[in-house]
Amino acid sequence: MSLPALSKLAEANRPEQFALLEHATERFTRSSAVTALLVRGSLARGTADRLSDVDFVVGVEDSQFEEFISVLDALVTTDLGGILPGWQDTIVGSMGGLGYVYLIGWSGHLQQLDLYVAPASAISRVQERTACQPIFTRDPAAVYEPDLGAARFVAETMAMPRSCEDLLIEALVVGYLIRKRITRGQEFIAYSEGFLFNTAAKNLIKTALAPTSTFYGWYQLKEEIGTTPIGRECLNHLMALISTPAIPTLASLTEGLDRVFAVANMVAPEAVDNLREAIDAFRYYLELP
Amino acid sequence: MLSTADVDNEVLLGQIACLQSIDTMVLERLRHEALTVPDEQMWVAEYSRYQSGGWSTLSLLNDSGVPTDVRISDCTPVETTLLQRMPATRKLLASLGLRYMWVRLARLGPNSFLWEHRDYDELDGSERQRLHIPLMTNSSATLVTGGVRVSLRPGRIWRLTPTHVHGACNLLGPDRYHLLLDCYADDRLAELAANEWVDEADIVQLPEATEAELQGRFRKALSLARLGYHQSAESYLLRLFYERSLPEGRIYDLIAELYDALGDFGASGQWRTNKMTLLGVAGSRGTA
């Protein structure tokens, strides 16, 4: 076999994430506000498989950071084919920026795009705290001064309460993650994400039915929510969710998603309406019934 | 949920309607052929000004017999080599007994759009209609005409009058596949259209865009453009056609105003020209 033929074969069998990575890099760097792009996670470590996510750090000029975040959903939707608004990542550590997880319809499959967007002045801190590889630097000699406005915006955004729609998106994104863990046979991570999924369902119920609750986490749910028929029905769904096996299976995930949709239809129908087409696409790509 | 209560069915029937149902087993065979026979490399993305990219076609009946010749024109068509490999599709087309001008298989990928436009502007004065036979679709794939969003349900033959302003989208995927039959008007077509109908379940009246919504959309598009994402800003505005009812061409005006605000008068002038071309009001040529 000749080498060009081998190269052609390698190109034809290249994992789809690389095409998404290239496409996203080309699109993000069109803006002069983007100062740096770094790849994190398994792609940076060289341990990626065909289910790996594309994990980016995006450095943005401090003075344009807020404006960049304000258009991020629109940018990912129009340019990359995001099927949902970004889920504000509550797992990623605090490194001076904001993390988002997007689900992208790409080459007939759903791909996960993790974006950690940081002010340019915070990029060196990100590099210290996480294993990443720079793939784009606009001006290697540039020095970026911190902007107090950007830091304040990050703090305010992280402190904002989540809406029912945010929490439904969280359940969908975490559902996607669990689906991936099941396929890979990663039981321990699936277990932890199963808890995250149930917590998103609990938070959805609390946000809709007890929005002013001052009780912590899972406390006082029966007293605050279980006093009305709709509240009891929601808690019945929640009880069923937490009673499933600790390590999710495809069947328990499918049932869990159905329960979350049932809860959302009862307590936050507007959120479901806004995401109805995205939910259909999500079911299709995850091959859920 | 958006309401269908205000849809004027008479007006809508002039733009789009169902003509006939297709047997489920026949549909499954048509779908199987569409998904398996064409080679991936064959698909042709023609009419680039009218689309976002992601809309591609292959000809089944055309003037040359070559499936990759997809720019339509008046002709007495012949079978392409592709149709010869699709017996169920061939049989269906023959059974309909229509006087075809051109027949294509069209694929609209996820996150793909045919922008607000009119068709047939470049053709002669013969009366013709376009029939759609949806083979595969999803809930985010819709056609918008007259401020109404229509889900073209598979299992039916749909008639579209493409000289009305319309656009199509597939927001989220999977791919949408349609057969597109451009037909000259004759007794057989009239017979098919004799009992045309529209199901309320397939249509949604889009709400009118409020001034506040337009301003909010414009501001975000301006932010995208100021950051350097001009193409995204344009797409972000163009997508509004599928979400809100707007006066004809208003979106193209918004894009021109966006470039005016950026001081890029070359681009704003180009979009004013695009508007005339896409809406077929400038004696322009070249539509899908």
Interface residues (C-beta under 8 A of the other chain):
Chain A: R27 R30 S31 S32 A33 Q64 E67 F68 S70 V71 A74 L75 T77 T78 D79 G81 I83 G105 G108 D273 R276 E277 A278 D280 A281 Y284 Y285
Chain B: M1 P110 N111 N138 S139 S140 L171 L172 G173 P174 D175 K220 S223 L224 R226 L227 G228 Y229 Q231 S232 S235 Y236 R239
